[in-house]
Amino acid sequence: MRFTQWAESGGYVPFNLAPDFRMGHVNVYFFADAGGGDGGGGGGGGDGGDGGDGGGGGGGDGGGEPGGGDGGAGGGSGGTDLKFSQADLNRISKKERDKYNSEKQVLIDQLKDVEKQKGLSDEARANLQTQIRDAEESLMTAQEKSKAELGRAAKVHGEALDVEKSRADLNWDMYVSEKKRVAISAAASKHGAYRAEQLTAVVEPMTEIVPVKDSNDNIIGHDVIVKVTEKAEDGTTKEKALTVDEYVDAMRANEDHANLFVSTKQGGSGYRPGTSGTPIGDLSNMSATDKIRAGLKAGTNR
């Protein structure tokens, strides 16, 4: 059975009624439910009553007052708070970071070993390279990552420039080749060459293309020229530029190139009158064009 009893601290607290059937009588013990900490055991039983006087004296009251023990103090003390310094936190963080970096580097090395294997498809190799790059970037600081991104952007930009430059060079080469072909073909037609292709094979290696500028020094086009060397009266030499038309005209008068042109002289195609016994003047004072016409190579003396 459970009852309540007024506690000294105020309010009712529950207690148990426990019968004891020993020695032919009933003792009743009251056990108060302690709250909080373990209560100490109550004090001993009360003093027995004084024996009654002989005769008619009544027996003394045998029941002493039960002693109430004070409850023990409840509640244990809390555990000690753990405290970490910033240095401790930094050390733990570095240890974890080093462990992560070490594991990531092992993965990178393994991926690179796979990449070196032969027989990989282009797609598989590209995927491996992407994984390697991403893994390497995960080990970088923010500054290192930015630098790597700039490097990749510069590489892509450089490759794009190389492609554009190659295209521009190809277009320029095609333009120059066509410009020379047109100039030589026009001269060949004008001066009666047998075949323009034959004349082109001889003349084109000696030609070059130069810009044509306006009065403001702006390039407005290009001309094809042939550079020859002339010797002046004082013995010095100078370089002179001839147009393709001028050079082909001089070639037509040169016996060395007679077979390239249709002859209008007596004797059939390719015929040129001989020059034996014909004075040709002072060679040192002749211009390059005159030398060609006289049967000499430009820039040389006989």
C-alpha positions in Angstrom: 0.0 0.0 0.0 1.2 3.5 -0.7 0.4 6.6 1.4 1.5 10.1 1.5 3.2 11.9 4.4 3.9 15.5 5.0 7.6 16.2 4.6 9.5 18.8 6.5 10.4 20.5 3.2 6.7 21.1 2.6 4.2 19.0 0.7 3.3 15.3 0.7 5.6 12.6 -0.4 4.6 9.0 -1.1 5.7 6.2 1.3 5.1 2.4 1.4 3.3 0.3 4.1 5.2 -2.9 4.5 3.9 -5.6 7.0 6.3 -7.8 9.0 4.8 -11.1 10.3 7.7 -12.2 12.4 7.4 -13.0 16.1 3.6 -13.3 16.0 2.9 -9.6 15.7 2.8 -7.0 13.0 5.3 -4.3 12.7 4.6 -1.6 10.3 7.5 0.2 8.5 7.1 3.3 6.5 9.5 3.8 3.6 9.4 7.3 2.2 10.2 7.5 -1.5 13.2 9.7 -1.6 13.7 12.2 -4.4 17.0 13.2 -6.0 20.0 11.8 -4.2 20.1 8.7 -2.0 18.8 9.4 1.5 20.8 8.3 4.5 19.2 5.6 6.7 16.9 6.9 9.4 17.9 6.9 13.1 17.2 3.9 15.4 13.9 3.0 17.1 12.5 4.9 20.1 13.2 4.1 23.8 11.1 1.3 25.3 8.5 2.4 27.9 9.3 2.2 31.6 8.1 -1.0 33.3 4.9 -0.6 35.4 5.0 -0.7 39.2 4.0 -3.9 40.8 0.4 -4.2 41.8 -2.1 -2.1 40.0 0.2 0.0 38.2 -0.5 0.0 34.6 2.2 -0.9 32.1 4.1 1.9 30.6 3.6 2.9 27.0 5.9 0.7 25.1 6.0 2.5 21.9 8.7 5.0 21.4 8.5 7.6 18.6 10.1 6.4 15.4 13.2 8.2 14.4 13.2 9.8 11.1 16.4 9.9 9.1 17.3 12.9 7.0 17.4 12.3 3.2 20.8 12.3 1.6 21.7 15.1 -0.7 20.7 14.3 -4.3 22.3 15.0 -7.6 25.8 14.2 -8.6 28.3 16.7 -9.9 28.5 17.2 -13.7 31.5 16.1 -15.8 34.4 18.5 -16.5 34.0 20.7 -19.6 36.5 19.8 -22.5 38.3 23.0 -23.8 40.4 23.3 -27.1 42.7 26.1 -28.0 42.9 27.4 -31.6 46.3 25.7 -31.9 44.6 22.4 -31.1 41.9 23.0 -33.7 44.5 24.0 -36.3 46.5 20.9 -35.6 43.5 18.6 -35.9 42.4 20.3 -39.1 45.9 20.0 -40.7 46.0 16.4 -39.8 42.7 15.7 -41.5 43.7 17.8 -44.5 47.0 16.0 -44.9 45.3 12.7 -44.8 42.8 13.8 -47.5 45.5 15.1 -49.7 47.6 11.9 -49.4 44.6 9.8 -50.3 43.7 12.1 -53.2 47.3 12.0 -54.5 47.3 8.2 -54.6 44.1 8.4 -56.7 45.7 10.9 -59.1 48.8 8.7 -59.5 46.5 5.7 -60.3 44.5 7.6 -62.8 47.7 8.8 -64.5 49.0 5.2 -64.7 45.7 4.2 -66.4 46.0 7.1 -68.8 49.4 5.9 -70.0 48.0 2.6 -71.1 47.7 1.9 -74.8 44.4 1.1 -76.5 42.3 3.7 -74.7 39.7 5.3 -76.8 39.8 9.1 -77.3 36.7 9.5 -75.2 38.0 7.3 -72.3 41.3 9.2 -72.4 39.5 12.6 -72.3 37.4 11.4 -69.4 40.5 10.4 -67.5 42.2 13.7 -68.1 39.1 15.5 -66.8 39.1 13.4 -63.6 42.9 14.0 -63.1 42.4 17.7 -63.6 39.5 17.9 -61.2 41.4 15.8 -58.6 44.5 18.0 -58.9 42.4 21.1 -58.5 40.8 19.8 -55.3 44.3 19.8 -53.8 44.9 23.4 -54.8 44.4 26.6 -52.8 42.0 29.2 -54.1 45.0 31.2 -55.5 46.5 28.2 -57.2 43.2 27.2 -58.7 42.7 30.7 -60.1 46.2 30.6 -61.6 45.5 27.2 -63.2 42.2 28.4 -64.7 44.0 31.4 -66.2 46.6 29.1 -67.6 44.0 26.9 -69.2 42.2 30.0 -70.6 45.5 31.3 -72.0 46.2 27.9 -73.6 42.8 27.8 -75.3 43.1 31.3 -76.4 46.6 30.6 -77.8 45.4 27.6 -79.6 42.5 29.6 -81.1 45.0 32.2 -82.2 47.2 29.6 -83.8 44.3 28.2 -85.8 43.3 31.7 -87.0 46.9 32.5 -87.8 47.2 29.3 -89.8 44.1 30.1 -91.7 45.3 33.7 -92.3 48.7 32.3 -93.5 46.9 29.9 -95.8 44.7 32.6 -97.2 47.7 34.9 -97.7 49.7 32.1 -99.5 46.7 31.5 -101.8 46.3 35.2 -102.4 50.0 35.6 -103.2 50.1 32.6 -105.5 47.0 33.8 -107.4 48.4 37.3 -107.7 51.6 36.1 -109.2 49.9 33.7 -111.5 47.6 36.4 -112.9 50.5 38.8 -113.4 52.7 36.2 -115.2 49.8 35.0 -117.3 49.0 38.5 -118.4 52.6 39.1 -119.4 52.8 35.8 -121.2 49.8 36.6 -123.3 51.0 40.1 -124.1 54.5 39.1 -125.1 53.6 35.9 -127.0 54.7 33.1 -124.8 54.0 29.6 -126.0 52.5 28.4 -122.8 51.9 30.5 -119.7 52.7 27.5 -117.4 56.2 27.3 -118.8 56.8 30.9 -118.3 55.4 30.8 -114.8 57.8 28.0 -113.9 60.7 30.2 -114.9 59.6 33.6 -113.6 57.6 32.9 -110.4 60.6 31.8 -108.3 62.2 35.2 -108.9 59.1 37.2 -108.0 57.9 38.7 -104.8 54.9 40.6 -103.7 55.1 44.2 -102.3 52.4 46.4 -100.8 50.9 49.4 -102.7 50.3 52.4 -100.5 48.3 55.6 -100.9 49.4 59.1 -100.0 48.6 58.4 -96.3 50.8 55.4 -96.3 47.8 53.0 -96.1 48.1 49.7 -97.9 45.6 49.6 -100.8 46.8 46.6 -102.7 49.8 44.6 -103.8 52.1 44.4 -106.8 54.2 41.5 -108.1 57.8 42.5 -108.9 61.1 41.0 -109.9 64.2 42.4 -108.3 67.4 42.7 -110.5 70.8 44.2 -109.8 72.2 47.0 -111.9 75.7 48.3 -112.0 76.2 52.0 -112.1 78.8 54.0 -114.0 80.9 54.4 -110.9 81.1 50.6 -110.5 78.6 50.4 -107.6 75.6 48.2 -107.8 72.0 48.8 -106.9 68.9 46.8 -106.8 66.0 47.7 -109.1 62.5 46.4 -109.1 60.9 45.5 -112.4 57.2 44.7 -113.0 56.5 41.2 -114.3 55.5 42.8 -117.6 58.9 44.6 -117.9 60.9 41.5 -116.9 59.0 39.2 -119.4 59.6 41.8 -122.1 63.3 41.7 -121.4 63.3 37.9 -121.4 61.6 37.9 -124.8 64.7 39.7 -126.2 67.1 37.3 -124.6 68.3 34.4 -126.8 68.5 32.1 -123.7 64.7 32.2 -123.4 63.9 32.2 -127.1 62.2 28.8 -126.9 59.6 30.2 -124.5 58.1 32.7 -127.0 56.5 32.6 -130.4 59.0 34.1 -133.0 57.9 36.9 -135.3 61.2 36.7 -137.1 62.2 34.9 -140.3 63.2 31.3 -139.7 60.2 29.8 -137.9 59.3 29.5 -134.3 61.9 30.2 -131.7 64.2 31.8 -134.3 66.3 34.8 -133.2 68.8 36.5 -135.4 72.4 35.9 -134.4 74.5 38.5 -132.6 77.9 37.3 -133.7 80.0 40.3 -134.8 77.4 42.8 -133.6 78.9 45.2 -131.0 76.8 45.5 -127.9 78.5 48.4 -126.3 80.1 48.8 -122.9 78.6 46.1 -120.7 79.6 47.7 -117.5 77.3 50.7 -118.2 74.3 48.6 -119.3 71.2 48.4 -117.2 69.9 45.0 -116.1 67.1 45.2 -118.6 69.5 45.9 -121.4 71.7 43.1 -120.3 68.8 40.7 -120.4 67.9 41.9 -123.9 71.6 41.5 -124.9 71.6 37.9 -123.8 73.1 38.4 -120.4 71.9 37.4 -117.0 70.7 40.2 -114.8 73.3 41.5 -112.4 76.3 39.7 -114.0 79.1 40.8 -116.3 80.7 38.9 -119.2 
